Amino acid sequence: MVNKLNIQKFMNAGIGYAVLLLSFFLLSYILPLGVRDLVVPDETRYAEIPREMIASGDWVVPHLNGVRYFEKPALGYWVHAGSILLFGENDFAVRLPSALAVGLSALLIYVLVRRVSRLEDEDDGFPAILAALIYLSCFEVFGVGNTAVLDSLFSFFLTASITAFYLASEKRPGSAMEKGFLALAGLSWGLAFLTKGFLAFAVPVLALVPYLVWQRRYSDVFRMSWLPILAALLVALPWSMAIHLREPDFWRFFFWNEHIRRFMSDNAQHKESFWFFLLTAPGMFIPWIFAAPAAVPGIKARFFEQGAQGRVLRFCICWLALPFLFFSLSNGKLLTYILPCFPPFAVLMAFGLLYALKKNVRNRLFQGGTAVCAVLFGLILIAFLYVQFFGFNGFRPYGQPWKVMMLINGFFFSVLLCFWSFRSLNVKDKAILFGIAPLLLFFVVHYTTPDQTIEAKSPGVLLEQHKKDIADVDIIISDENSIGAVCWYLQRNDVYVLGGAGELDYGLSNKYADGRLIDIQSAADLINQNRSKTVLVARVKNIVRWLDQLPKPVFQDQSGPSGYILWKY
């Protein structure tokens, strides 16, 4: 009896839920990070550019394969380089910054909700726990947070900036606390700019200015702006000036190519219709999109409250809706662009759901959402088993039975937890069980990348296998698809690029590229002139096109028909 009471007291104090939240983060985001090979092109790019910074000692100008790479500012590369210096050149170190950024974003969400609700909260911090869990368990947050890209880091800095500004708006005007939070907002704003550029200005302005206007604090729009702007300038200016002095063309290329062309031009990269995010975003908010109908009445009920919770809900509406609309209006779209919209979604859901469940723990909308989520996981499991055992147009995801069993367990666990959530009559347990439903699935997907995906997107196994047989003096030729992986795994920055330049177009067209971009005839000549010391790595589909125009290799290996070929001459 004593042990049971102690456990219940432990959970009621919020400590148990905090431990559960931390365990969810560690198991989903940190512990399995290094078990997958890096995928091309994004992960190998954000591994190789920091590696070249470390090797060259040039921390100002980003380079990929030894040529200028101006698609992003330097901070994201610095962070990845720091992780590599601490943990070595491995998959874990390359992905760690993204995972930590998600964890820190969840911590900011926790702090925001805890500070807002502490005066009115009778649940000893549970709304903050739930908000952080909602954020961590959204499918897009998980997918991006376990991938070596800059989006999670950028979203973290935006979340820090917006959160700090909001907390400043809650302090007495002109007080030291207000100024401290405003300075912190500006610091984060500057760091966001150094991560992905001018987009760092758009999201905070779209969230904060309408909120202040909504609150009829018109003068605060200007009064509260100068300190964050000054702090952001102080953070961003040193590197911005350094890159301008070293590479005067950086800002022209970066502004027009990565902002104007990507977001506004008719030939924008990843061009999609206005409705793209509206149609695809629901899948990114799984599993919580199924609980959203239950949360909406709770949000509406608290929306017009004059207290702190009412204000934070109105603020989060601005933070969620207006940046989402902004990204929908841009011509170029990727699902990762809406990542900054997930923190306000988590806050809104936490307050709305708890309000609804406290009024009726068997809330029909939440019960229905839980049932739909369980059915979805169950249907995916059935579809997976059918494809795995009977095939679909000859395709089977896995050749290893242990991967199949891991995924079966992951989906079954998700269905089971949804069922327990459906049956529970305790408000906190009901919400927590639903939130941790994807936990085992999140853990096992690190180990269960489909065979065809590994073959098509991860040339690391092939390159590592033959790395010891490639001398430092050997000439290496690669196609554009493979270049980041070839440089990273072979630790080279002098690789010839065959075919198209792709993302290296700017750097390879520079006069300092020294003829690094070659056509098929030049590649054949280079091979003939350097017999016994030339290596070619390329996608199989490209090799098939070049087969009749290149000399016959003395050795060849490949990762599969849809993967990569390594030829030695």
N, C-alpha and C positions, 0 to 999 in steps of 0.2 A: 504493500500500500504506500509506504514511504517513497519507494523508488518511482512508483507511478505518479505520485503527487509532485515529486521533484522534476520529473520529465515534463509534466504538464506545465509546471511553473516556469521551467526553462523555455518552453515554446511560447508561453503567454508573454514572457518578458521580451520577446522578439529576438532573443539570441539564437534560438533554434532556427528561425526563419532566415536570419542573417547567415548562419553557417550553411544552410541549404542553398542560399543564393550564391555564396562564394564557391561551394562545391559545384554548382551548375556551371559557373564561369570556368573553373579550372578544368572540369571534365570535357566541356564543349569547346573551349577556346585555347587552352594552354597545353595541357599534357599531350594531346595527340598531334601537335603542330608539325612535328618533324617526320611523320611517317609517310608522307606523300612526296613524290618528286615534284619539282617546280614545273609549272605549265608555261607554254609559250602562248603569246609573246609577252604578256604583262609581267608575270612573276620573274622571269629571267631578266627582263629589263630592269626591274627595281632591285635585282640582286647585282647585276653587272655594273650599272652606273656607279653605285656606292663602292664596289670593289675597285673600279678604276680610279675613283677619288682617293682611296686609301693607297693604292699602288703608286699613283703619280704624285700624291701630295698636293694636288690642285683641288682645293675645296670651293673654288669660286665658279668655275666653268664646268658644267656637266658634259661628260663625254660618254659615248657608247661606241665600242669598237674603235676607240681612239679618235673619233670624229665628233664634232660639236653636236650636242643634242639639246635643243632649246624648247622643248614642249612643256617643261615645268620649271619653276624656280628650284632653289637648291635645298630647302629645309627637309623635304621628304627624303632626299638622298642622304642628307646628313644623319637623320634619325636611323635609317637603315644601316648606314656605315657604322654608327655607334653600336648598334646591335651586333653587327658582324665582328667588330673589334672585341666585344665582350664575350661572344659565344662561338666565334669562329665562322668560317665560310661553310654554312650548312643550311638546310631547309628551315630548321627551327628558327635560326637567327633572322632569316629573311622575312619570315611571316610574323615574328613576334611583335613588331611595332603596330601592325594592324590589329592584332588581338588585344594588346594592351590599350590601344586607343578605344576599343569597344568597352573594355572594363572601366576605363576612366570616364567615358561618357555615361555609363550606367551609374558610376559613383556621383557624377554631377546631377543626374536625374534624382538620385536618392537624396542628395543634399537639398536640392530645390524643393522637392515635395515635403521633406522633413521640416524645413524651415517655415514653409507656408502653413503646414497643417499642425504644427506643434501646439499652438494655442487652442485649437478646436479639436484636436485628435484625442479620442478616447481609446485608440487601438495601439498605443505605445509604438508608433513608428511603422505600423504595418502598411499604410498606404505607400510609404516610400519604398519599402521592400517590394511591394507588388509592382510599382511603376518600373523599378529597375529590372525586375524579372520579365515584365512584358517586353521591355526593350531588348533584353538579351535573347529572348526566345522567338523573336520575329525572324522569319526565314531569311529575309534579305540581310538583316544585320549579321546573322550567323554566317551566311555565305560570303559576304564581303569581308567580314572580320577575320576569316580564316584564309584570306588570300592576300598575297603581297602586292597590294595596290595602295594608292594614296587616299582613297575615298574615306576610309574609316578615320585616318589621321586628320584629314580636312574637316570631317564632320565633328570630330572631338573639339577642335579649336573653335569651330562655329558655335557648338553647344556651350563651350566655356564662355565665349564672348557674350552670347545672348543671355545666358543664365546670370552672369555677373552684372550685366546691365539691368536686368529685371530686378535683381536683389538691390541694386543701387536705387532703383525707382521706388523701392519700399522704405528707404531710409529718409531721415529728415533732410530736406534740401540744404545743401551747403555743409553738411556734417562731414567729419573725417571718414566715417564709414561709407557714406555715399561716394566720396572721392576715391577711397580705396577700391571699391567695387568697380567704379568707372575706369580707373587705371588698369585694373585686372582685365576688364572687358577690352580695352584698347590693346593690351599686351597680347591677348588671345587673337584679336582681330589681325594684328600684324603678323602673328605666326601663321594664321590661316592664309594670309596673302602670300607669305613665303613658301607655302605648300602648293597652292594651285592658282595663285594670281588674283586677278581683279574680281573674280566671282565671289571672293571673300567679302567684298563690299555689298553685294546685292542682297544676300540672304539676311544678314542682320538688319539692314535698312528696311527691307520689306516686312520683317517681323516687328521691329521696335517702333518705327515711326507711326504706322497705323494704330498701334496699341496706345501710344501716348495721345494721339489725336482722338481716339475713341474715348479715352479717359478725360478729354478736354484739358489736357495739360499742354497746350500749344506752345507756351514759352519754353517748356522743358525740352522740346525737340531741339532747340538751339542751345539752351543753357547746359544740357547734359551731353552735348556732342563734342565740345572742343577738347575735353580731357581725353576721351578715348581716341579721338583722331590724332592728337599729339602723341599719345603713347604708341599708337600703331605706327606712326611715322618714325619714331625713334627706334622701333624694333626693325622695321622693314628697310630703312634708308641705308644702313651700312652695306649690306650685300647688294642692294639695288644700285648703289653708286659704284661698287666694286665691279659688278658685271658690266655696267655701262662703260667703265674705263677700259676694261679688258676686251669686251666684245660690244662695240657700239650698236651692232645690228640686232642684239638680243631683243630689246623691247619692241622694235618694229615687228619682227617676226612673231614674237610671243603674243603681242596684243592683237594683230590682225589675223594670224592663222589660228590661234587657239581660242580666241574669243569672238571676234566679228564673223569670221568665216564659219566657225563651228556652230554658232548660235543663231546667226541671222542670214547667211547667204543661201541661195537656192541650191548650191552644191555642197551643203553642209555635211560633214562626216556623220554617219549614223542618222541620216534624215528619217524622221517619222512624222506621222500626222499629229495634230493637236490632241487627239483622243488616246494616244499611245499609253500614257501613264494611267489614265482613267480605266483603261481596259486591262492593263497588266498589273497595276499596283496591288489589287486585292490578293493576288497570289503571293506577293512579297510580304504581306502583313499576316500570313498564316502563322499560327493558328488563331490569332486574336481577331482577325477579320470576322470570324464566326460569332465572337462574343460582342462585336460592336453594336448590333441592334439592341442588346440589353443595356449597354452603357449609355446610349444616346438619351433616353429619358432622364437618367441620373445627371448627365451633363446639362441638359436643359433645365432641370430643377434647380441646379446650383449656379447656373450661368448668370443670373441677375442678382445674386447675393452681393451685398456691399462689403463683405469681409474679404480676408486674404484668399480664401479658396475661390470665390467668385472672380476676383481679379486675375488669379493665375489661370483660370479656365479661359477667360476672355483673351488673355495674353497668348495662350497656347493655340487658340483658334487662329489668331493672326500668324503665329509662327508656323502652323501647319498649312493653312489654306493658301496664303499669298505666295510663299516660295514654291509650293506645288503648282500654282497657276503660272508662275514665272517660268518654271522648267517646262511646263506644257506648251507655253508660247514659243519657246526656242525651237528652231528647226532641227538641230542635232539633239538626239536623245539616247541615253543609256539608262538602264534601270538603276545603276549606282548613283545617278544624279540626284535622286530623291532621298538619299540616305539622311540628309539633314532634317527631313520631315518626321523621322521616327521618334526622336525624343519627345516632341510635343504630343504625338499620338499616344505614347506610353503614359504620359501624365494625365491626359484626358481620360484614357481608358481606366486608369487606376481609380480616379475619383468617381467616374460614372458607374463603374461596376460595383464598387463597394456601397455606393448609395443604393443601387438597385437591389443588391443581395441582402443588405441590412433590412430593407423593407419587406423582402420576401426571399428567403434563402432558396426556395424552389422556383425562382423567377422563370417564367415560361420561355422567355427569349433566350436566357442563358442556357437553360436546359436544352432547348432546341439547337442552339449553336454548338453545345458540347456533343450532342448526338450526331449532328452533321459532321463535325470534325472527326469523331470516331469512325463514322461510316466512310469518310473520305480516306482516312488512313487504311481502313480495312479494304476498300476497293483498290487502292494502290498496291497493297500487299497481294491481293488476288491477281491483279494484272501482272505484277512482277513475277509471281510464281508461274503464271501461264507462259509468259515470254521466256522465262528461264528454262522451263522443262519441255515446252513444245516449240519454242522458237517463233520468231516473227520475220517472215521473209529470209529465213536462214540465220537470223541474228539471235544470239544468246549473250546476255550481259557478262556472265562470269564463267570461267573454266575451273575455278577453285570452289569446292563445296563449302569451305569454311566461310568464305565471303557471303555465300547465299544464306547460311545459317545466321550470320551476324545481322544481316538486313532483316531477315524474318523476325528475329528477336527484337530488333529496333522498332519495327512497325507494330508488332504484337504488344510491346511495352507501351507504345503510344496509345493504342486502342484501350488497353487495360486501365491506364491512368485516366483517360477520358471517362471511362465507365465509373471508376471510383469517384471522380469529380461529380458526375451526374448523380450518384447515390448519396454523396456526403450532405449532411445537414448542418455542418459548421461553415460559416461564411469564409473564414480565412483558409481552412483546409480546401474548400471547394475551389477557390481561386488559385491557390498554390498548386494543387494537383493538376489543374488544367494547364498552368504555366509550365510545369516540368514534364508534361507529356512527351515533348520531343527530345528529352534529355538523352536517352540511350540511342535514339536515331541520330542525333547530332554527333554523338561519340563514335558510332560505328561507321559513319560515312567517310571519316578520315581514312579508314582502312579498306574501304570497299569501292574505290574508284573503278568504274567499269573498264574491262580490258580494252575495249576499242578506244575509250577516252585516253587511257595511258598510252596506247599505241600512237594516237594521232596528235596528242598534245604534250607528251613528256619524253623528249629525246634523251633525257639525262642518263637513263640506264645504258643505252647504246654508247654514249660518249664516255661515261665512266668506265665501261668495260674495256675500251681501247685507248684510254688516256695514257697509260703507261707505255704504249707502243708509239706514241707521237712525240717526236723530239722538238725541242724549243726552236730549232732551225728549220723545221719542216714548214712548208708553205701550206696554208689552209684556205680553202675556198668554201663558201657557204652560200645558200640562197637566203633571201630576205626573211623567210619564215623561221629559219633556224639560227639566225645570227646571234641573238641574245644568249641562247643556250650554249652555242659553240664557244662564245667568249667566256661565259661563266664557268662551264665545266672544264674547259681546257686552259683557262686562265690566260687568255690571249686578247690583245687589242689591236691586232694587225691583220685581221682576216679580210680576204678579198670577197666582195659581194657579187654574186652572179645573178643575172636576170634583171630584176627591178630593185630600186632603192627602198621602196616602201617607206617606213617611218624614219629611215635614215636619209631621206631625200635631201633635206637641207644640209646636213653635215657632209654627205658625199658629193654634193655639188660645190662645196667650198674649195677654194684653190689649195688649201692645205690637205685635202683628202688624198693627194698623191696617187691618182688613178686607181683608187681602191674599188670603184664600181667598174665591173668588166662585163663584156658581152660574151656570147658563147664561143666565138672565134678566138677572142683573147684568152679565154679560159683554156681552150685546147692548146694554144701556143704556149701558155705558161706551164701546162702539164708536160708537154713534150720537152721543154727546156729544163725541167726540173724532175726528171724521172727518178724514182726511188725516194723522193722526199716531198711528195705532194699528197694532200688529203682533201677529199671533197665530201661535204656533208650537206644533204638536201632532202626535202620531202620527196617521197617516192613518185608522186604525181608530176613533180618537176623533172626528175631524172628521166621518166618515161618520155617526156617531150624532147629531152636533150640527148637521148640514147645514141642516135645515129651521128651526132656531131661531136662527141667526145671520145677520146682514146679509151681503149678497153683497160679496165683496172687489173692489177695483179692480185688484189684481195678485195672482197666486199662482204659487208654484213648489213642487215637491216632489222628494224624493230617490228616489221609487219607490212602487209600490203597497203595499209593506209597511213603508215608511219614514216620512218626516216631511213635513209641509206647512207652508209659510210663506205667510201671507196678509197683505196690506197693505190698509188702508182709507183 
